[in-house]
Amino acid sequence: MKAIVIEQYGGNEQLVEKELNQPNLENNQVLVELHATSINPIDWKLREGYLKEMLDFEFPIILGWDAAGIVKEVGSEVKQYKKGDRVFSRPATTRFGTYAEYTAIDEALLAPLPDNIPFEEAAAVPLAGLTAWQCLVDFAEIKEGDRVLIHAGSGGVGQYAIQLAKHFGAYVATTASGKNQDWVEELGVDQFINYREVNFEEVLSNFDIVLDTLGGEIQEKSYKVLKEGGRMPSIVQPPEEALAEKYNVKAGFVWLEPSGEKLSKLADLMENGKLTSVIGHRFPLTEDGLKEAHEISESHHAKGKIVISIK
C-alpha cells in the first residue's frame, strides 16, 4: 500500500512516500480502506520530535489520527462491523497512522458513518470533534444557558466546539481574526471578538466555561473572564493550579481519549445537520500534498480543517 512516512524527526522534508505492507489485523480490529484523513497539530509536533518522549515510536512512522473509509476485513472477534461498511474513527495512537491507503483500527474506536456524510467531511471530525466533546461535555459538564468562550473559533477544535456549545443551548463567544468572522458567525456564534482589535478580557466577564486552545498569556488572561466555580479545559498546556485556586475555578489539561461510542453521538449530529465540517484546504495523499498541508497547519492560520483525499 502507498503511505507517507517519516524515517527520522525533523521538518516537513522528512515526509516521504513509501510502499509498505498492509497492516496485520488483531482479532478485535477492522482493516479500513481509507478514503480520507485530515491534519491536526499533533501530526507535525510528532514529526518535529516534540512528543518523542511521550510517543516514542519506532521508524518508519505513519502519521495521522483521523480515518474515514470502507471496511475491507474484520478480525475474528469483531461483532458490529462487516466488509463494505462505511466507518470513521480516531484510531489508537500507534506508529501506523492514517497517511496511508489502509489502516487497522480497534472495533471499539469505530463509529458507523451515515450515508449522507461525505468521507472528506467525516475525516475532519474524529480528533478535533472528540476533543471538543471531551472538553465541553466530559470536563466542563456544559448545560443549557452556560456562557462559553471558545478561543480560536476558526480552528479545527474551535469550529466543532462552537457547534456543540450551541447544540447544548449555551451562549457562545469566540475569538478569531476578522477575515474569518462571517463563516464563524454562521456556525452560531453569539459574540465575535476580533483578537487583533479587541482584548477579550476587557469586554467579557461572568463566563461559565472557557475552552483554551492557545495557552500561554491567553490562558492566564482567561481566568479573569470566568465566574467563581467556572471551568477551563485546556488542550495546549496544564493550567497553573495556583491560579485556578486563586480564581476558584476548575481548570485542567485534556488529553483526548478516543471513543467509538462518543464518535457515534457526533455522527448523529452530523446526520441531522447539527454538526458540519468547514474544510478550508484539500490535498492528495502525496509527498508534496502532505508537505504543503503541514506547512499550512504550522502557520496556525488554516481556515477550519485540512483534509487529505485518498480515494
C-alpha positions, -999 to +999 in steps of 0.1 A: +000+000+000+010+036-005+019+055+027+035+088+036+060+082+064+088+099+084+121+080+089+135+105+113+124+136+132+126+170+115+109+194+092+083+186+066+110+175+042+110+143+062+076+133+048+083+107+021+062+083+001+068+045+006+053+013-005+045-008+026+027-039+035-009-036+047-011-038+085-018-071+101-051-074+119-056-084+155-087-103+164-105-072+177-096-050+147-110-039+114-090-032+083-102+001+068-096+012+032-091+049+038-109+074+016-098+105+035-078+117+066-071+151+080-043+171+095-040+180+132-013+199+150-002+167+168+009+154+134+037+180+128+045+182+166+053+145+165+072+149+131+094+176+147+101+153+177+084+175+203+064+144+215+090+117+212+093+112+250+055+108+252+051+089+219+084+073+212+077+051+182+100+031+160+106+044+125+092+045+099+062+063+114+030+068+095+014+100+110-023+108+111-051+103+136-083+107+116-098+079+095-128+077+071-134+048+047-147+014+040-143-019+060-122-044+039-116-071+065-127-079+101-109-097+129-124-129+143-137-112+174-154-082+156-191-082+161-205-049+149-189-044+115-187-063+082-170-058+049-183-029+030-195-008+060-188+029+059-169+039+091-149+067+106-126+068+137-099+084+157-076+053+158-054+044+188-021+061+190+005+039+172+032+044+147+008+031+120-014+061+113-037+073+086-014+088+059-019+056+041-043+036+019-052+012+047-051+011+085-061-013+113-085+001+139-098-014+171-136-021+169-143-001+200-129+031+183-150+029+152-183+046+145-207+039+116-206+067+090-241+079+079-247+076+042-254+113+037-219+124+051-190+125+025-158+108+035-138+141+035-162+158+058-162+128+082-124+126+082-122+161+095-142+153+126-127+125+149-098+140+167-110+176+167-146+168+173-140+143+201-116+168+217-143+195+217-168+170+231-144+158+258-136+194+268-172+207+269-192+177+279-170+154+299-147+180+316-168+212+317-202+195+320-218+221+297-255+228+302-282+250+287-277+286+295-240+284+301-219+313+289-190+298+269-158+314+255-141+294+228-106+306+218-097+303+181-131+295+169-119+293+133-095+264+142-101+227+140-113+222+175-129+256+177-154+251+149-168+219+165-168+234+200-189+263+187-215+240+172-216+216+202-220+245+227-249+259+206-264+224+204-264+223+242-281+257+245-251+278+255-244+315+248-211+314+228-184+339+223-153+333+203-120+349+193-107+348+157-093+371+131-116+394+112-112+375+079-129+345+095-158+364+111-185+357+085-182+319+084-176+315+122-208+335+129-226+312+105-218+284+130-240+302+155-216+324+175-234+350+196-204+373+202-175+375+179-142+391+191-115+401+166-084+393+186-064+417+165-085+447+175-100+438+209-087+424+242-112+397+251-106+401+288-117+437+286-151+430+271-161+396+286-170+387+321-190+362+342-185+332+319-191+297+329-166+280+306-135+290+287-121+265+262-084+272+260-069+262+226-039+286+227-022+285+261+004+309+274-007+345+281-042+338+266-047+311+292-036+333+320-059+362+309-088+337+306-092+333+343-103+370+345-135+363+324-146+332+344-171+334+372-163+316+405-169+279+400-162+282+363-144+256+342-114+259+319-103+229+299-071+234+280-059+213+251-025+231+250-009+230+284-018+222+320-032+253+337-014+265+369-031+251+399-023+282+420-042+304+396-071+280+395-073+281+432-069+319+433-099+324+410-118+294+424-123+276+391-119+241+378-090+241+353-073+211+337-054+197+307-075+175+285-057+147+265-080+130+241-092+095+249-107+082+216-141+065+218-163+050+191-194+055+214-188+092+216-180+095+180-213+079+172-230+107+191-212+132+168-223+111+138-259+115+149-255+153+150-238+152+116-266+131+101-292+156+113-273+187+101-264+199+135-227+194+131-208+203+099-171+204+089-156+236+075-129+224+052-105+251+042-079+231+023-077+198+004-046+179-007-039+145-022-020+117-005+014+126-020+047+138-006+041+173-019+005+173-007+014+164+028+043+188+030+021+217+019-007+205+044+018+205+072+031+239+063-003+254+064-011+237+097+021+250+112+012+286+102-017+285+127-038+303+102-056+275+085-093+280+079-112+251+095-098+217+087-071+205+063-083+173+046-062+147+027-081+129-001-070+093-005-097+076-028 
